[in-house]
Amino acid sequence: MTAQRYDTKEIAHIEVYGRHHGKMVAKLKNISSSGAFFELSQSEYVPRKGDMLCVTVHLSSLKRSHVVHAQVVWGRGLGFGAQFVAKDELITRMLQTRLF
């Protein structure tokens, strides 16, 4: 069963661990309890399946920022879907992605 998705127009700053230096700016197009869909307007690097991300979402209506970790599960053009990863699972997934 898939989690219910909610459309959004928030801005996210994305850092790709170990692949790209600097942060990318993306539109957070939709979000669910398990993941999100992001779309870049342009970028030198587009995150690809398996990439581990640190995502900072700026919630303008609440005047807050929220940081989450995620792993890219699919991509198409400048858009990509990512599954949220618990902080305690982040290192394990990063090691699996890099070593195998």
C-alpha positions in Angstrom: 0.0 0.0 0.0 1.4 3.4 -0.9 1.3 6.4 1.4 -1.0 9.3 0.5 0.8 12.1 -1.3 0.3 15.8 -0.8 1.0 18.4 -3.4 3.3 21.2 -2.3 5.3 24.1 -3.7 7.9 24.4 -1.0 11.6 25.0 -1.9 14.2 22.4 -0.8 18.0 22.7 -0.7 19.6 19.3 -1.4 23.1 18.1 -0.7 24.2 14.8 -2.3 26.5 12.9 0.0 29.8 12.1 -1.6 28.8 13.0 -5.2 28.3 16.7 -5.7 29.9 19.7 -3.9 27.4 22.4 -2.9 23.7 22.4 -2.5 21.1 22.3 -5.3 17.8 24.1 -5.1 14.7 22.1 -6.1 10.9 22.3 -5.9 9.3 19.9 -3.6 6.4 18.9 -5.8 4.7 16.3 -3.5 5.4 14.6 -0.2 4.1 11.6 1.7 5.1 9.9 5.0 7.6 7.7 3.2 9.1 10.0 0.6 8.9 12.9 -1.8 9.2 14.0 -5.4 11.7 16.8 -6.3 12.2 18.7 -9.5 15.3 20.8 -10.4 15.0 23.8 -12.7 18.6 23.3 -13.8 21.7 21.6 -12.4 25.1 20.3 -13.3 24.3 17.1 -11.5 20.9 15.4 -11.2 20.7 12.9 -8.3 20.4 9.3 -9.5 19.1 6.1 -8.0 21.0 5.1 -4.9 22.3 8.6 -4.1 22.0 9.6 -0.4 20.6 13.1 0.3 20.4 15.7 3.0 17.3 17.7 2.3 16.5 21.0 4.0 12.9 22.1 3.4 12.1 25.7 4.1 8.5 25.9 5.3 7.7 29.6 4.6 4.2 29.5 6.1 5.6 28.3 9.4 8.9 30.2 9.2 10.8 27.0 10.0 13.2 24.7 8.2 13.1 20.9 8.5 16.1 18.6 7.7 15.5 15.0 6.5 17.7 12.3 5.0 16.6 10.4 1.9 17.7 8.0 -0.8 16.9 8.5 -4.4 14.8 5.6 -5.7 14.0 6.7 -9.2 14.7 9.6 -11.6 13.5 11.0 -14.9 14.9 14.2 -16.5 15.4 16.8 -13.8 12.9 15.1 -11.5 13.5 12.4 -8.9 11.7 10.5 -6.2 13.4 9.8 -2.8 12.5 7.6 0.1 13.0 9.1 3.6 15.7 7.4 5.7 15.9 7.4 9.5 19.1 9.1 10.8 20.2 5.9 12.5 19.9 4.0 9.2 21.8 6.6 7.1 25.3 5.4 7.7 24.4 1.8 7.0 22.8 2.7 3.7 25.7 4.9 2.7 28.1 2.1 3.3 26.0 -0.4 1.3 25.7 2.0 -1.6 29.5 2.8 -1.7 30.9 -0.7 -1.0 28.7 -3.0 -3.2 
